[in-house]
Amino acid sequence: MTPTPTPTLPLTTAEALNRDCFCRTLNTERLREQLESDDSLSGMLSDILRTRPNLFSSTVVFISSEMQHQINATVAAIERMATLPGYQVQALSRAQSTAQLDHGPRSVCMGYDFHVSAQGPQLIEINTNAGGLLLNAALARAQEACCDELDWAFPSHERRDTLRQTIFDMFAAEWQLQRGSLPWRSVVIVDEAPAEQYLAPEFELFRQLFAQHGIRAAIADPSELSWQHGQLMHQGQAVDMVYNRLTDFDLTEPASLALRQALEARAVVVTPHPRAHALLADKRNLIALSQDELLLAWGASAADRKLLASSIPTTRLVTPERADELWAQRRQLFFKPVAGFGAKAAYRGDKLTKRVWSEILEGDFVAQALVPPSGRMIEMDGMQTDLKFDLRAYAYGGQVQLLAARMYAGQTTNFRTQGGGFAPVGELRFDAATPDMAAISRMSDQLARRGPDHAGSYQDGPLAFGHRRLSIIDLSAHAHQPMVDAALQLTLVFNGTIYNYRELRSELLAQGYSFFSEGDSEVILKSYHAWGPQCVNRFKGMFAFAIWDQRSSQLFLARDRFGIKPLYLNQTPERLRFASSLPALLAGGGVDTTLDAVALHHHFTLHTVVPAPRTILQGVRKLAPASTLMIDPDGSVTEQVYWTLAATRPETPLTETQWLEATREHLSSSVQRRLLAADVPVGVLLSGGLDSSLLVGLLADQVKDLRTFSIGFEDLGAGAEKADEFEYSDQIAAHFQTRHHKYSIPNTEVMARLPEAVAQMTEPMVSHDVIAFYLL
């Protein structure tokens, strides 16, 4: 629980709280207790945080008691409408045969989704298989008021404590409505490929809830069910009830055949069922519910009609006859497929293209008056962020059991680019101030060219991380950074590659560690937990990384043995900042950019090399190769050198042949190690010189269709040095039959792009190769 800025408005209204209360009210350990109440559920929260990190918000959404009362009343009124004969005739006339069956059950887990407006709650859609009820029940019980003044805004403990029993009683009532006093022995939770569903953890919670009450429970794909001798069977056992999570609402898909046969034979209790979907969730029902004249003709009371008129946005069917009218009004409309669910194939009118509009006209869609979602200001990564939210009322028999919010932002697109390397940045405060996330964002943006595949950030107390990723090992989202291991309370940002990560992973698995990703980043986290700062001695690779230890509030930084991966530092009495490039560090601001005279001397006398810890700037230092830094909460720093080169001759002199064999063996091993570590194709920048030609020779036998790249420049004329090495690189590419790419860059482009290349330099360099590497 982390209270932050003092509100600027009195915290007396839901709107003010949603705007100005930034407190984190989620007690994570309490949530763990709620989710893992049974031994069979052990590890669920860790798995959720790993695979679904945004499933639970750490804060709450506030609504007024008046808003909640109107939502409750609207839900009850809608379900009263669904009992009117005239309403049922119009709803069922367009439904499949399975929806005509009425075996008694009402349908569990109805979901009514609302946006909040100045006019009150506005119904957006109704769902018959609304997920999240048990997850939200656990979440509700894991909240704690952030201060005494806000205790009134939280649900009573009594209401939370009885909710699980209420949910089970709902299923028991469904059984009695169809089976009466017959014994209820089994239930199967059915969804398509259930283990792959985003809300798969909830299936396990329901399984455990049923088992707790003595009901045999299983989770299955519909294709695993069979219809045998008048019974629905699963794994050789009869099924009494199916908790139906399928989006095959009418059970018409081939995989649902056995379930449909059992439903038609009244041989199983199915809930939710096709009839409820036809009567409530088909979006064409919103047309009727928003038309007062129809409701009056069907016998709806004046009170219900008035309530629905204020709570349900006007909805119309999209038809060719209305095409011109709806297109002209599209900016005030939202278009939804009549049988869709969630945001599937739904479109805001102001985002429509002509192509999508033609698809809408050819399909079955409704147009609903647009009601923008309300906002919830939160602190995310130390920044105030305005998210949207909607409200979901979970209901049974017209009674709301739980009201939950879903906070969200607009969708983002992740690009996938093959290549290699990572680019971390970060900040740690020593003065108890909150990190400057705007600075972190600027630093991260500076690295966007190096890391186009993913952008991430993380903030915990005085520390903040930012990261830009270029995917090379484990291309999945599981390897995104900053990488958080909630169980170990460690967070990592990492630039580089650990070539022996597979061997280390096997060793850690043998020690009992479990992994949520397949790459080298998580191996660093687990290694640090297992072996502490000495873990760097076990790494073979090029790396610069930072690990934040929540347990001790310590920050650990490390750099590889030869300093292949850079790590730049800027420290003041108030904070430490670090980045993988000097331009990124400068983007954060507050850096002394006075030239370091000693470093300038090194630059001109050591062929542009400035040895660590100096850089060309007074305010920036480099972590030395083969070194680590441990930064304590008070800002004290401990630096250690963990490796030095042992430049000694062998005790037994080697012959020239032995030296050649040993050199080849080590080079081959080094190349093989790098080759095996990558999950993307490996290529060579081929100049035609000794080193790159040797690499091509070593790789040619191991890499099929090896790619090579050469860069050359336009000659400056007679008497000038030749500006390319194609004469040599072409021979190597031909000899080893590589897939060769040759680029000749005209001088006009060199001059035009030179300022751009200089701006991206980490430190000043004196070589025309710089522009070649940059343009490549």
C-alpha positions in Angstrom: 0.0 0.0 0.0 1.7 3.2 -1.2 -0.1 6.5 -0.6 1.3 9.2 -2.8 0.3 12.8 -3.7 -2.0 14.8 -1.5 -5.4 15.2 -3.3 -6.2 18.6 -4.6 -10.0 18.1 -4.2 -11.9 17.1 -1.2 -12.3 13.3 -1.3 -16.0 13.3 -0.8 -17.3 12.2 -4.2 -16.6 9.2 -6.4 -15.5 11.5 -9.3 -13.0 13.3 -7.0 -11.6 10.0 -5.7 -11.2 8.6 -9.2 -9.3 11.7 -10.1 -7.2 12.4 -7.0 -6.8 9.2 -4.9 -3.6 7.4 -6.0 -3.4 4.9 -3.2 -2.7 1.3 -3.8 -5.2 -0.7 -2.0 -4.4 -4.2 -3.1 -2.7 -6.3 -0.4 -0.8 -8.8 -2.6 -0.2 -11.4 0.2 -3.9 -11.3 1.1 -4.7 -11.9 -2.6 -2.3 -14.8 -2.6 -4.2 -16.3 0.4 -7.5 -15.8 -1.4 -6.4 -17.4 -4.7 -4.3 -20.2 -3.1 -6.7 -21.3 -0.4 -6.2 -24.9 -1.4 -2.9 -26.8 -1.9 -3.9 -27.6 -5.4 -3.9 -23.9 -6.3 -0.4 -23.3 -4.9 1.6 -20.9 -7.1 -1.4 -19.4 -8.9 -0.7 -15.8 -8.1 2.9 -16.1 -9.2 1.7 -17.7 -12.4 -0.8 -14.9 -13.0 1.8 -12.2 -12.3 4.1 -13.9 -14.8 1.7 -14.7 -17.6 -1.0 -12.1 -17.0 0.7 -9.2 -15.2 -2.1 -6.8 -15.9 -5.0 -9.0 -14.8 -5.3 -7.2 -11.4 -5.1 -3.5 -10.8 -3.5 -2.4 -7.6 -6.1 0.3 -7.0 -9.9 0.6 -6.9 -12.5 2.5 -8.9 -15.0 4.4 -6.9 -18.7 4.9 -7.7 -21.4 6.6 -5.8 -24.1 4.7 -3.9 -26.6 6.3 -6.3 -24.8 4.9 -9.3 -24.7 1.4 -7.8 -28.4 1.6 -6.9 -29.3 2.5 -10.5 -27.1 -0.4 -11.9 -28.9 -2.8 -9.6 -32.3 -1.5 -10.6 -31.4 -1.6 -14.3 -30.3 -5.2 -14.2 -33.5 -6.2 -12.4 -35.7 -4.3 -14.9 -34.0 -5.9 -17.9 -34.6 -9.4 -16.6 -38.2 -8.5 -15.9 -38.5 -7.5 -19.6 -37.1 -10.9 -20.6 -40.1 -12.6 -19.0 -42.7 -10.6 -21.0 -44.4 -12.8 -23.7 -44.1 -10.2 -26.4 -40.4 -9.6 -25.7 -39.7 -13.4 -25.8 -41.5 -13.8 -29.1 -39.3 -11.2 -30.9 -36.1 -12.5 -29.2 -36.6 -16.2 -29.8 -38.0 -15.8 -33.4 -34.5 -15.2 -34.7 -32.7 -17.8 -32.4 -31.5 -21.3 -33.1 -33.5 -24.4 -32.0 -31.3 -24.9 -28.9 -32.5 -21.5 -27.6 -36.2 -22.6 -27.7 -35.4 -25.2 -24.9 -36.5 -24.1 -21.4 -35.4 -26.6 -18.8 -35.7 -24.2 -15.9 -32.2 -22.8 -15.1 -31.9 -19.0 -15.2 -28.2 -19.0 -16.3 -25.3 -18.3 -13.9 -22.7 -15.5 -14.3 -24.6 -13.0 -16.3 -22.5 -10.0 -17.0 -24.0 -6.5 -17.5 -21.4 -4.0 -18.7 -21.8 -0.3 -18.1 -20.1 3.0 -18.8 -20.6 5.8 -16.3 -21.8 9.1 -17.6 -23.2 12.3 -16.1 -26.7 10.9 -16.8 -25.9 7.8 -14.8 -24.8 4.2 -15.8 -25.2 3.4 -19.5 -25.6 -0.3 -20.5 -23.1 -1.2 -23.2 -23.8 -4.9 -23.6 -24.9 -8.1 -21.8 -22.9 -11.3 -21.6 -24.1 -14.8 -20.8 -20.7 -16.3 -20.0 -19.1 -13.3 -18.3 -15.7 -14.3 -16.9 -14.0 -13.0 -13.8 -16.5 -13.5 -11.0 -14.4 -15.6 -8.7 -11.2 -13.7 -9.6 -13.0 -10.5 -8.6 -14.3 -12.1 -5.5 -10.8 -12.9 -4.4 -9.7 -9.4 -5.4 -12.4 -7.7 -3.4 -11.3 -9.6 -0.3 -7.7 -8.6 -0.8 -8.4 -4.9 -0.6 -7.7 -2.7 2.4 -8.7 0.9 2.9 -5.8 3.2 2.2 -6.7 5.5 5.1 -9.4 5.7 7.8 -11.1 8.6 5.9 -11.8 6.3 3.0 -13.0 3.2 4.9 -16.6 4.1 4.1 -15.9 3.6 0.4 -15.0 -0.1 0.7 -17.5 -3.0 0.7 -18.3 -4.5 4.1 -16.2 -7.5 5.3 -19.4 -9.4 5.8 -20.4 -9.0 2.2 -17.0 -10.1 1.0 -16.8 -13.1 3.2 -20.2 -14.6 2.1 -19.6 -14.1 -1.6 -18.0 -17.4 -2.4 -20.9 -19.2 -0.8 -23.3 -17.1 -2.7 -21.6 -18.1 -6.0 -21.8 -21.8 -5.1 -25.4 -21.4 -4.1 -26.2 -20.0 -7.5 -25.0 -23.2 -9.2 -26.9 -25.3 -6.6 -30.1 -23.3 -7.4 -29.6 -24.1 -11.1 -29.4 -27.8 -10.3 -32.6 -27.7 -8.3 -34.5 -25.7 -10.9 -34.0 -28.6 -13.4 -33.4 -31.7 -11.2 -35.2 -30.9 -8.0 -34.0 -33.0 -5.1 -32.0 -35.5 -7.1 -28.3 -35.7 -5.9 -25.8 -33.4 -7.7 -22.5 -35.3 -8.0 -20.4 -33.8 -10.8 -19.7 -30.7 -12.9 -17.5 -30.1 -15.9 -16.2 -26.6 -16.7 -16.2 -26.4 -20.5 -14.4 -24.0 -22.8 -12.5 -24.3 -26.1 -8.9 -25.1 -25.3 -9.4 -24.1 -21.7 -5.7 -24.1 -20.7 -5.1 -21.4 -23.4 -7.8 -19.1 -22.3 -6.8 -15.8 -20.7 -9.0 -16.5 -17.6 -7.8 -20.1 -17.3 -6.8 -19.5 -13.6 -10.5 -18.9 -12.8 -11.4 -22.3 -14.1 -9.2 -23.8 -11.4 -10.8 -21.6 -8.8 -14.3 -22.9 -9.8 -13.0 -26.4 -9.8 -11.7 -26.0 -6.3 -15.0 -24.3 -5.2 -17.0 -27.2 -6.4 -14.7 -29.8 -4.9 -14.8 -27.9 -1.5 -18.6 -28.6 -1.5 -18.2 -32.3 -2.4 -18.9 -32.0 -6.2 -16.6 -33.8 -8.5 -15.3 -31.2 -10.9 -13.2 -31.2 -14.1 -12.1 -28.8 -16.8 -12.5 -29.8 -20.5 -12.7 -28.8 -24.1 -16.1 -29.6 -25.6 -14.6 -32.2 -27.9 -13.6 -34.2 -24.9 -17.3 -34.8 -24.1 -19.2 -37.7 -25.6 -22.9 -38.7 -25.8 -23.3 -42.3 -24.9 -26.5 -44.3 -24.1 -28.4 -41.3 -23.0 -25.7 -39.8 -20.9 -23.1 -37.0 -21.3 -19.7 -38.5 -20.5 -16.3 -37.2 -19.7 -13.3 -39.5 -19.2 -15.6 -42.4 -18.6 -17.8 -40.7 -16.0 -21.3 -39.3 -16.3 -21.7 -35.5 -16.2 -24.5 -34.0 -14.2 -23.8 -30.3 -14.9 -21.8 -28.2 -17.4 -20.6 -24.8 -16.5 -20.6 -23.4 -20.0 -17.9 -20.9 -20.9 -18.1 -21.4 -24.6 -18.5 -18.5 -27.1 -20.3 -21.0 -29.3 -23.5 -19.6 -27.8 -25.9 -21.8 -29.7 -23.8 -25.0 -29.5 -23.8 -25.4 -33.3 -20.0 -26.0 -33.8 -19.0 -29.6 -34.5 -17.0 -29.8 -31.2 -20.2 -29.0 -29.3 -22.3 -31.8 -30.7 -22.3 -34.1 -27.6 -23.1 -31.2 -25.4 -26.0 -30.1 -27.7 -27.4 -33.6 -27.8 -27.3 -33.9 -24.0 -29.0 -30.5 -23.7 -31.7 -31.4 -26.2 -32.3 -34.7 -24.3 -32.6 -32.8 -21.0 -29.8 -35.2 -19.8 -27.6 -32.5 -18.3 -27.9 -29.1 -16.6 -26.2 -26.6 -18.9 -25.6 -23.1 -17.5 -25.3 -20.5 -19.0 -27.5 -21.8 -21.8 -28.5 -20.8 -25.4 -31.9 -19.5 -24.3 -30.4 -16.9 -22.0 -28.1 -15.7 -24.7 -31.0 -15.3 -27.1 -33.2 -13.5 -24.6 -30.5 -11.2 -23.2 -27.0 -11.2 -24.8 -28.0 -11.0 -28.5 -27.3 -7.3 -29.1 -30.5 -6.9 -31.1 -32.3 -7.0 -27.8 -30.7 -3.6 -27.0 -32.9 -2.2 -29.9 -36.0 -3.3 -28.1 -34.9 -2.3 -24.7 -34.2 1.2 -25.9 -37.6 1.6 -27.6 -40.2 2.9 -25.2 -43.1 2.2 -27.6 -42.3 -1.5 -27.9 -41.9 -1.9 -24.1 -45.2 -0.2 -23.6 -46.9 -2.5 -26.1 -45.5 -5.5 -24.3 -46.8 -4.5 -20.9 -43.7 -3.0 -19.3 -44.4 -0.8 -16.3 -44.0 3.0 -16.5 -41.2 2.8 -13.8 -39.3 0.2 -15.7 -39.6 2.1 -19.0 -38.4 5.3 -17.5 -35.4 3.5 -15.9 -34.4 1.8 -19.1 -34.8 5.0 -21.2 -32.2 6.6 -18.9 -29.8 3.6 -18.8 -29.8 2.1 -22.3 -28.3 4.1 -25.2 -30.4 4.2 -28.3 -29.6 1.2 -30.5 -30.5 0.5 -34.2 -30.0 -2.3 -36.6 -27.6 -1.6 -39.4 -29.4 -2.2 -42.8 -28.6 -1.1 -46.3 -31.6 1.2 -46.2 -30.0 3.1 -43.3 -26.5 3.1 -44.7 -26.3 6.7 -45.7 -27.9 7.9 -42.5 -25.7 5.8 -40.2 -22.5 6.8 -42.1 -23.3 10.4 -41.7 -23.9 9.9 -38.0 -21.0 7.5 -37.5 -18.9 9.7 -35.2 -21.6 9.5 -32.6 -22.1 5.7 -32.9 -20.5 2.4 -31.9 -20.9 -0.6 -34.2 -21.1 -4.1 -32.8 -21.9 -7.5 -34.3 -25.1 -8.9 -33.0 -23.6 -12.2 -31.9 -20.1 -10.9 -30.9 -18.7 -10.7 -27.4 -16.4 -8.2 -25.7 -14.7 -6.0 -28.2 -14.5 -8.6 -30.9 -15.1 -7.0 -34.3 -16.6 -3.9 -32.6 -15.8 -0.5 -34.1 -16.0 3.2 -33.0 -17.6 5.1 -35.8 -15.0 7.8 -35.8 -12.4 5.2 -36.6 -14.2 3.6 -39.6 -12.7 3.3 -43.0 -14.8 2.7 -46.1 -13.5 -0.8 -46.4 -14.6 -1.7 -42.8 -17.9 0.1 -43.4 -18.6 -2.2 -46.4 -17.9 -5.2 -44.2 -20.3 -3.9 -41.6 -23.1 -3.5 -44.1 -22.6 -7.1 -45.3 -22.7 -8.5 -41.8 -25.2 -8.4 -38.9 -24.4 -5.3 -36.8 -26.1 -2.9 -34.5 -25.3 0.8 -34.1 -25.4 2.1 -30.6 -25.2 5.7 -29.4 -21.6 6.3 -28.4 -21.1 6.6 -24.6 -17.4 7.4 -23.8 -16.0 5.5 -20.8 -15.1 7.4 -17.6 -11.6 8.0 -16.5 -9.6 6.8 -13.5 -6.4 8.6 -12.7 -3.7 6.3 -11.3 0.0 6.4 -10.6 1.7 4.0 -13.0 5.5 3.9 -13.0 5.5 7.1 -10.9 3.4 9.0 -13.4 -0.2 10.1 -13.2 -2.0 8.2 -16.0 -5.6 8.6 -17.1 -7.1 5.2 -17.7 -10.6 4.3 -18.9 -12.9 2.0 -17.0 -16.1 0.2 -17.4 -18.2 -1.6 -14.8 -19.4 -5.2 -14.9 -22.3 -6.2 -12.8 -22.3 -10.0 -12.2 -25.8 -11.1 -11.7 -28.1 -14.1 -11.2 -31.8 -14.1 -11.4 -31.8 -10.3 -11.8 -29.9 -9.7 -8.6 -26.4 -8.2 -8.7 -23.9 -10.3 -6.8 -20.7 -8.3 -7.4 -19.8 -5.1 -9.1 -16.3 -4.9 -10.6 -14.4 -2.4 -12.7 -12.1 -3.1 -15.6 -9.5 -0.4 -16.2 -7.7 -0.1 -19.5 -6.0 2.0 -22.1 -6.0 2.0 -25.8 -4.4 -1.0 -27.6 -0.7 -0.8 -28.4 1.2 -2.5 -31.3 4.4 -4.4 -30.7 6.8 -4.6 -33.7 9.0 -7.6 -34.2 12.5 -6.9 -35.7 15.2 -9.5 -35.9 18.6 -8.5 -34.5 20.4 -8.4 -31.2 21.0 -6.4 -28.1 19.2 -4.8 -25.2 19.2 -1.2 -24.0 18.4 -0.5 -20.3 18.1 2.8 -18.5 17.1 3.6 -14.9 17.1 5.9 -11.9 17.5 5.4 -8.2 16.7 8.2 -5.7 18.6 8.7 -2.5 16.5 11.6 -1.1 13.2 9.7 -0.7 11.8 11.6 -3.7 9.8 9.8 -6.4 11.8 9.1 -9.5 11.3 11.4 -12.4 9.4 9.2 -14.9 9.3 11.9 -17.5 13.2 11.8 -17.5 13.0 8.0 -17.7 10.7 8.2 -20.7 13.0 10.7 -22.5 16.0 8.4 -21.9 14.1 5.4 -23.1 12.9 7.2 -26.2 16.5 8.1 -27.1 17.1 4.3 -27.3 14.1 3.5 -29.5 16.2 2.9 -32.6 18.3 0.3 -30.8 15.2 -1.3 -29.2 12.2 -1.1 -31.5 10.5 -4.4 -30.4 9.2 -3.4 -27.0 9.2 -0.5 -24.5 8.7 -1.1 -20.8 9.0 0.7 -17.5 8.9 -0.1 -13.8 8.8 1.9 -10.6 9.1 0.8 -7.0 9.6 3.4 -4.3 12.8 5.3 -5.0 13.7 3.3 -8.1 12.6 3.4 -11.7 13.7 1.4 -14.7 13.0 1.9 -18.4 13.9 -0.4 -21.2 13.9 -0.8 -25.0 14.1 -4.3 -26.4 15.6 -5.7 -29.6 14.6 -9.4 -29.6 17.3 -12.0 -30.0 16.6 -14.7 -27.4 13.1 -15.9 -26.5 11.2 -13.6 -28.9 8.0 -14.0 -26.8 6.4 -11.4 -24.5 7.6 -13.5 -21.5 11.1 -12.1 -22.0 10.0 -8.4 -22.1 11.8 -6.1 -19.7 11.9 -4.7 -17.1 11.6 -8.3 -16.0 9.9 -8.8 -12.7 10.1 -11.9 -10.6 7.4 -11.3 -8.1 8.2 -14.5 -6.1 11.9 -13.6 -5.7 11.1 -9.9 -5.4 13.8 -9.0 -8.0 13.6 -6.9 -11.1 16.0 -6.8 -14.0 17.0 -4.6 -16.9 19.7 -6.1 -19.1 21.7 -5.3 -22.3 23.6 -8.1 -23.9 23.7 -11.9 -24.2 24.6 -14.7 -21.8 26.0 -17.4 -24.1 26.0 -20.2 -21.5 22.5 -19.4 -20.2 21.2 -22.9 -21.1 23.8 -24.7 -18.9 23.1 -22.3 -16.0 19.3 -22.8 -16.5 19.7 -26.5 -16.1 21.8 -26.1 -13.0 19.2 -23.7 -11.5 16.3 -26.1 -12.4 18.2 -28.8 -10.5 18.2 -26.5 -7.5 14.4 -26.2 -7.6 14.0 -22.9 -9.4 11.1 -22.7 -11.9 11.1 -20.4 -15.0 8.4 -18.4 -16.8 10.5 -17.6 -19.9 13.0 -19.4 -22.2 15.7 -16.8 -22.5 18.9 -15.5 -20.7 17.3 -12.6 -18.9 15.5 -14.7 -16.3 18.6 -16.8 -15.8 20.4 -13.7 -14.6 17.6 -13.1 -12.0 17.6 -16.6 -10.7 21.4 -16.7 -10.7 21.5 -13.5 -8.6 19.1 -15.0 -6.1 21.0 -18.3 -5.9 24.6 -17.0 -5.8 24.4 -13.3 -5.0 26.8 -10.7 -6.6 29.2 -13.6 -7.3 26.9 -14.8 -10.0 28.8 -12.7 -12.6 31.7 -15.1 -12.3 29.5 -17.8 -13.9 28.4 -15.7 -16.9 30.0 -16.2 -20.3 28.9 -13.4 -22.5 28.7 -9.6 -23.1 26.4 -7.8 -20.6 25.5 -4.8 -18.6 22.6 -5.2 -16.3 20.9 -3.8 -13.2 19.0 -5.8 -10.6 16.7 -4.1 -8.0 16.2 -6.2 -4.8 13.0 -5.2 -3.2 13.9 -7.1 -0.1 16.9 -5.0 0.8 16.2 -1.9 -1.4 19.6 -2.4 -3.0 20.6 -1.8 -6.6 23.2 -4.1 -8.2 25.0 -3.1 -11.4 27.4 -5.3 -13.4 29.4 -5.2 -16.6 31.1 -7.9 -18.6 34.8 -8.8 -18.4 36.0 -6.8 -21.5 33.5 -4.0 -21.3 31.8 -5.0 -24.6 28.5 -3.6 -23.4 28.7 -0.1 -22.0 27.2 1.2 -18.8 27.2 5.0 -18.2 26.6 6.6 -14.8 25.6 10.0 -13.6 25.5 10.5 -9.9 24.5 13.5 -7.8 23.9 13.7 -4.0 20.2 13.1 -4.7 20.2 10.3 -7.2 22.0 7.9 -9.5 21.1 7.5 -13.2 22.5 5.0 -15.6 22.0 4.1 -19.3 23.5 2.0 -22.0 24.4 5.1 -24.1 25.7 8.5 -23.3 23.0 10.3 -25.4 20.3 8.5 -23.5 21.8 9.7 -20.2 21.9 13.2 -21.5 18.2 13.0 -22.5 17.3 12.7 -18.8 18.7 16.2 -18.1 20.7 17.5 -15.1 24.1 16.3 -16.4 27.3 18.3 -16.2 28.5 18.5 -19.8 31.7 20.2 -19.1 34.6 18.5 -21.0 36.9 16.4 -18.9 40.4 17.6 -19.8 42.1 14.3 -18.8 39.6 12.3 -20.9 40.2 14.6 -23.8 43.9 13.9 -23.6 43.2 10.1 -23.6 41.0 10.6 -26.6 43.7 12.1 -28.7 46.6 10.0 -27.5 45.0 6.5 -27.3 43.3 6.4 -30.7 39.9 7.8 -29.5 39.9 5.5 -26.5 38.9 7.0 -23.1 39.5 4.3 -20.4 36.9 3.8 -17.7 35.8 5.3 -15.4 36.2 8.5 -17.4 34.2 9.7 -20.3 34.6 12.9 -22.4 32.1 14.7 -20.0 32.7 15.7 -16.4 29.3 14.6 -15.3 29.3 11.1 -16.7 31.4 8.0 -15.7 31.6 4.5 -17.0 31.4 1.4 -14.9 34.8 -0.3 -15.5 34.9 -3.7 -17.3 34.7 -6.8 -15.0 33.3 -4.6 -12.3 30.1 -4.5 -10.1 28.5 -1.8 -8.1 26.2 -2.3 -5.1 24.2 0.8 -4.2 22.6 0.9 -0.7 19.5 2.9 0.1 21.5 5.8 1.6 23.5 6.2 -1.6 26.7 4.5 -0.4 28.4 2.6 -3.2 30.6 -0.5 -3.1 32.6 -1.2 -6.3 34.4 -4.5 -6.9 36.5 -6.0 -9.7 35.5 -9.6 -10.1 38.0 -10.7 -12.8 41.4 -9.8 -14.2 43.1 -11.1 -17.3 45.8 -13.7 -16.4 48.4 -12.8 -19.1 50.9 -15.5 -18.4 52.7 -18.0 -20.5 51.9 -21.7 -20.2 54.1 -23.8 -17.9 54.9 -26.1 -20.8 55.9 -24.2 -24.0 53.6 -24.9 -27.1 54.8 -25.5 -30.6 53.6 -23.4 -33.5 51.2 -26.2 -34.5 49.8 -26.5 -31.0 49.3 -22.7 -30.8 47.4 -22.8 -34.1 45.3 -25.8 -33.0 44.5 -24.1 -29.6 43.7 -20.8 -31.3 41.3 -22.5 -33.7 39.7 -24.5 -30.9 39.0 -21.4 -28.8 37.8 -19.4 -31.8 35.5 -22.3 -32.9 34.2 -22.7 -29.4 33.5 -18.9 -29.1 31.7 -18.8 -32.4 29.6 -21.9 -31.6 28.6 -20.4 -28.2 27.2 -17.3 -29.8 25.5 -19.2 -32.6 23.7 -21.5 -30.2 22.5 -18.7 -28.0 20.5 -16.8 -30.7 16.9 -17.5 -31.6 17.3 -15.4 -34.8 19.5 -15.9 -37.9 23.2 -15.0 -37.5 25.1 -13.0 -40.0 28.6 -11.4 -40.4 29.7 -7.9 -41.2 32.3 -8.8 -43.8 35.0 -6.3 -44.6 37.4 -8.7 -46.3 39.9 -8.3 -43.5 41.5 -11.0 -41.4 39.0 -11.0 -38.5 35.7 -10.9 -40.3 37.0 -13.4 -43.0 38.0 -15.8 -40.3 34.5 -15.6 -38.7 32.9 -16.4 -42.1 35.2 -19.4 -42.5 34.4 -20.7 -39.0 30.6 -20.2 -39.5 30.3 -21.4 -43.1 30.3 -25.1 -42.1 27.8 -24.6 -39.3 25.3 -22.1 -40.7 23.3 -23.0 -43.8 22.7 -20.0 -46.1 25.1 -17.8 -44.1 24.3 -14.1 -44.6 27.2 -11.6 -45.0 27.1 -7.8 -45.3 29.7 -5.4 -46.8 29.6 -1.6 -46.8 31.6 0.7 -49.2 31.8 4.3 -50.1 32.1 6.3 -53.3 35.7 6.8 -54.4 37.0 10.4 -54.1 39.0 10.3 -57.3 42.5 9.7 -58.6 45.2 9.5 -55.9 42.7 9.1 -53.0 42.6 6.0 -50.8 40.1 3.4 -52.1 36.9 3.8 -50.2 35.7 0.2 -50.2 37.0 -3.3 -49.6 34.7 -5.1 -52.0 37.7 -6.6 -53.8 38.5 -8.7 -50.8 35.0 -9.3 -49.3 33.7 -10.5 -52.7 36.3 -13.2 -52.8 35.5 -14.4 -49.3 31.7 -14.4 -50.0 32.3 -16.3 -53.2 34.7 -18.8 -51.7 32.3 -19.7 -48.8 29.2 -19.3 -50.9 27.4 -16.9 -48.5 24.2 -15.0 -49.2 26.1 -11.7 -49.7 24.6 -8.2 -49.4 26.8 -5.4 -50.7 25.9 -1.7 -50.2 27.7 1.1 -51.8 26.9 4.5 -50.2 27.2 7.6 -52.3 29.0 10.6 -50.8 25.9 12.7 -50.9 24.1 10.4 -48.5 27.2 10.2 -46.3 27.2 13.9 -45.8 23.5 14.2 -45.4 23.4 11.5 -42.7 26.6 12.4 -40.9 25.0 14.7 -38.3 22.5 11.9 -37.6 25.2 9.3 -37.1 27.2 11.7 -34.8 24.2 12.3 -32.7 23.9 8.6 -32.0 27.5 8.1 -31.0 28.0 6.9 -27.5 31.4 8.6 -27.4 33.4 10.5 -30.1 34.9 8.3 -32.7 37.4 9.1 -35.5 36.6 6.7 -38.4 34.6 6.7 -41.5 33.4 3.2 -40.4 31.0 5.0 -38.0 28.7 6.2 -40.7 28.8 2.7 -42.3 27.8 0.9 -39.2 25.1 3.4 -38.5 23.6 3.2 -42.0 23.7 -0.6 -42.0 
